Amino acid sequence: MSMHGTRTPLEITSVSNPRVKWLVDLRKRRTRESEGVALVEGFAELSLALESGVTPLQLFCCPGLVRDVDELRSLTERLARLGAEVVTLSEAPFRKASYREAPDGWLAVVRDPSRPLGDLELSDSPLVLVCEAVEKPGNLGAMLRTAEAVGVDAVISASAVADWGNPNVVRASKGTVFGVPVSTASTGDVIVWLRRQRLRVVVATPGTASVVSDLDLRGRLAVVVGAEHEGLSGRWLTAADDTASLPMFGRVNSLNVATSAAVVLYEAVRQRGLVG
């Protein structure tokens, strides 16, 4: 049930209110995708989204949970001026709508941050991160934080399992999902797009003789990492211009996908002379 376009001030006190049920339903990926929206919960995450130029469609706030009364007044007034619908909830319905164990009284509905591949704008020497079929929202969020820190041009989810609008992706990314251009497409479409953009494809995968530091990671580059358990599909190994592993000296023979992505991205940045 879409709530877009409604601007009538509301105060909700019932846990059975249709708005509360709608917010609960937005935890489901199919509902978010059909609505074209994402959930942002928490003052810190909402602040980062606003700094990135995001204007919420709706802001749901709970005065009983917000610690700073002045903050409550100033932010709700600011968002109302920007055209967001501001809705006040009492504590019981807010806790039902919240996906956090300890909510801080802030929950916003925003437009889905993902954009089509064709809308991604690349620099003259782009660095793009591609992650295939990553399941855990926390890993996607962690990769986004690294991507934002090193200044990648875009992060693309190929054959996505977790979507960019997942509340836990937003939370784990600390709101950087709204500051880094993100896109989702099938593996086949991503490979075609990378070729059209003349990006060299470097696949991070175990079991190959080359290590990441052996490769030239300058120029137009796409770094590809795979799912937590299955790794990358054979299509990526075929499409790769280079494959490389991370040096491993202990008994563990693999790293978390977000950690692997961070190591490769920082090596690329080091080689490009931006750090070190």
C-alpha positions in Angstrom: 0.0 0.0 0.0 1.8 3.1 -1.2 1.8 6.2 1.0 3.6 8.4 -1.5 2.2 11.9 -2.1 0.3 12.2 1.2 1.2 15.3 3.2 -1.5 15.5 5.9 0.0 15.7 9.3 -0.5 12.5 11.3 -0.1 11.2 14.8 -0.3 7.5 15.2 -0.9 5.8 18.5 -2.2 2.3 17.4 0.0 -0.6 16.5 -2.7 -1.8 14.1 -2.6 1.5 12.1 -2.1 0.8 8.3 1.0 3.0 8.3 2.6 0.8 10.9 1.7 -2.3 8.9 3.1 -0.8 5.8 6.4 0.0 7.5 6.6 -3.6 8.7 5.9 -4.8 5.2 8.8 -2.7 3.9 11.2 -5.1 5.6 10.5 -7.4 2.7 12.6 -7.0 -0.4 9.7 -7.5 -2.9 7.7 -4.8 -1.2 10.6 -2.3 -1.2 11.3 -3.0 -4.8 7.7 -2.7 -5.9 7.5 0.6 -4.1 10.9 1.8 -5.2 11.9 2.7 -1.7 14.3 2.0 1.2 14.2 2.3 4.9 16.6 4.5 6.9 16.5 4.1 10.7 18.6 5.9 13.2 19.7 9.6 13.5 23.3 9.0 12.4 22.2 7.1 9.2 19.5 9.7 8.4 22.0 12.5 8.9 24.4 10.9 6.4 21.6 10.4 3.9 20.6 14.1 4.2 24.2 15.1 3.7 24.3 13.1 0.5 21.3 15.1 -0.8 18.5 12.6 0.0 15.1 14.0 0.9 12.9 11.5 2.7 9.4 10.8 1.3 8.2 10.2 4.9 9.8 10.7 8.3 8.4 8.8 11.2 9.5 10.0 14.6 8.8 9.0 18.2 9.3 11.9 20.6 9.4 9.5 23.5 12.5 7.8 22.1 14.3 10.9 20.8 16.9 12.1 23.3 17.3 15.7 22.1 14.0 17.7 22.0 15.7 20.6 20.1 17.1 18.1 17.5 13.6 16.7 17.1 12.0 20.0 16.4 14.7 21.3 14.1 15.0 18.2 12.0 11.2 17.6 11.6 10.7 21.3 10.6 13.6 21.1 8.2 12.3 18.0 6.5 8.7 19.3 6.4 10.1 22.4 4.5 11.8 20.1 2.0 8.4 18.4 1.3 8.7 15.2 3.4 5.6 14.1 5.2 6.3 14.0 8.9 4.4 11.5 11.0 4.6 11.2 14.8 4.3 7.8 16.4 3.8 6.9 20.1 6.3 4.4 21.4 4.4 1.2 20.9 3.7 1.6 17.2 7.2 2.9 16.6 8.8 -0.1 18.2 6.6 -2.4 16.1 7.7 -0.6 12.9 11.3 -0.4 13.9 13.7 -3.2 12.9 16.2 -2.3 15.6 16.3 -3.8 19.1 17.0 -0.3 20.6 15.4 2.3 18.3 16.3 5.9 18.7 13.0 7.3 17.4 14.0 8.1 13.8 12.7 6.1 10.8 12.5 7.4 7.2 11.3 6.1 3.9 13.4 7.3 1.0 13.7 6.5 -2.7 15.7 3.4 -3.5 19.4 4.4 -3.8 20.1 2.0 -6.7 20.3 3.3 -10.3 20.4 1.6 -13.7 23.9 0.7 -15.0 23.4 3.2 -17.8 23.1 6.0 -15.4 26.4 5.4 -13.7 29.0 8.2 -14.4 32.6 7.2 -14.4 35.8 9.2 -14.1 38.6 9.2 -16.6 40.4 6.5 -14.6 37.5 4.7 -12.9 37.7 2.2 -10.1 34.6 0.1 -9.8 33.7 -2.7 -7.3 31.5 -5.6 -8.4 30.2 -8.0 -5.9 28.3 -11.1 -7.1 25.5 -12.7 -5.2 26.6 -11.4 -1.7 24.0 -12.6 0.8 24.7 -10.8 4.0 23.6 -7.2 4.2 26.4 -6.5 6.7 29.0 -7.5 4.1 27.4 -5.2 1.5 27.3 -2.4 4.0 31.0 -2.9 5.0 32.1 -2.9 1.3 30.2 0.4 0.8 32.0 2.0 3.7 35.3 1.0 2.2 34.2 2.0 -1.3 33.3 5.5 0.0 36.6 5.8 1.9 38.7 5.0 -1.1 36.6 7.0 -3.6 35.4 4.3 -6.0 33.2 5.4 -8.9 30.5 2.8 -8.3 29.6 -0.4 -6.5 27.6 -2.9 -8.6 25.7 -5.9 -7.2 25.6 -8.6 -9.8 22.9 -11.2 -9.5 22.0 -9.6 -6.2 20.8 -11.6 -3.2 20.6 -8.7 -0.7 19.3 -5.4 -2.1 20.7 -2.0 -1.6 17.5 -0.9 0.1 17.8 -3.5 2.8 17.6 -1.7 6.2 20.6 -3.6 7.4 22.6 -2.6 4.3 21.8 1.0 5.1 22.7 0.5 8.7 25.9 -1.4 8.1 27.0 1.2 5.5 26.5 4.0 8.0 24.4 5.7 5.3 27.2 5.7 2.7 24.8 3.7 0.4 23.4 7.2 -0.4 26.8 8.7 -1.1 28.3 6.0 -3.4 26.6 5.3 -6.7 25.2 1.8 -6.6 23.5 -0.4 -9.2 22.1 -3.9 -9.5 22.0 -6.1 -12.6 22.4 -9.7 -13.7 25.9 -11.0 -14.0 25.6 -11.2 -17.8 24.5 -7.5 -18.1 27.2 -6.4 -15.7 29.9 -8.1 -17.8 28.5 -6.5 -21.0 28.5 -3.1 -19.3 32.1 -3.4 -18.1 33.2 -4.3 -21.6 31.4 -1.3 -23.1 33.1 0.9 -20.5 36.5 -0.5 -21.4 37.2 -1.6 -17.9 39.8 -4.2 -17.2 38.3 -6.9 -15.0 40.3 -8.2 -12.1 38.8 -11.1 -10.2 39.8 -11.8 -6.6 39.7 -15.6 -6.1 41.7 -18.2 -4.2 43.7 -20.9 -5.9 45.5 -18.7 -8.5 49.3 -18.2 -8.6 49.2 -14.4 -8.9 48.7 -12.3 -5.8 47.0 -8.9 -5.9 50.2 -6.9 -5.4 51.7 -8.6 -8.6 49.1 -6.9 -10.8 48.9 -3.4 -12.2 45.7 -2.0 -10.7 45.9 1.4 -12.3 43.8 2.7 -15.1 40.2 1.8 -15.9 39.6 -1.1 -13.5 36.8 -3.2 -12.1 37.5 -5.4 -9.1 35.2 -8.4 -8.7 34.5 -10.4 -5.5 32.2 -13.3 -5.0 29.6 -14.6 -2.5 30.5 -15.6 1.0 30.3 -19.4 0.5 30.1 -20.1 -3.2 32.6 -17.6 -4.4 32.4 -16.3 -8.0 30.5 -18.1 -10.8 32.4 -19.5 -13.7 31.2 -16.6 -15.9 33.5 -14.2 -14.1 36.5 -16.5 -14.3 35.9 -16.6 -18.0 35.4 -12.9 -18.3 38.4 -11.9 -16.2 41.4 -10.2 -17.7 43.3 -11.1 -14.6 42.8 -13.3 -11.5 44.6 -12.9 -8.3 44.5 -14.2 -4.7 45.3 -12.6 -1.4 48.5 -13.8 0.3 47.6 -16.2 3.1 50.1 -17.3 5.7 48.0 -18.9 8.4 45.7 -21.9 8.6 42.7 -20.1 7.4 42.4 -20.3 3.6 39.9 -17.5 2.9 38.9 -14.1 4.2 35.5 -12.4 4.6 34.3 -11.0 1.3 34.2 -7.4 2.7 37.8 -7.8 4.0 39.0 -9.2 0.6 37.4 -6.3 -1.2 39.0 -3.8 1.1 42.5 -5.3 0.6 42.2 -5.2 -3.2 40.7 -1.7 -3.3 43.4 -0.3 -1.0 46.1 -1.9 -3.1 44.6 -0.3 -6.2 44.6 3.1 -4.4 48.1 2.6 -3.2 49.3 1.9 -6.8 47.4 5.0 -8.1 49.5 7.1 -5.7 46.6 8.4 -3.7 48.0 7.0 -0.4 51.3 6.0 1.0 
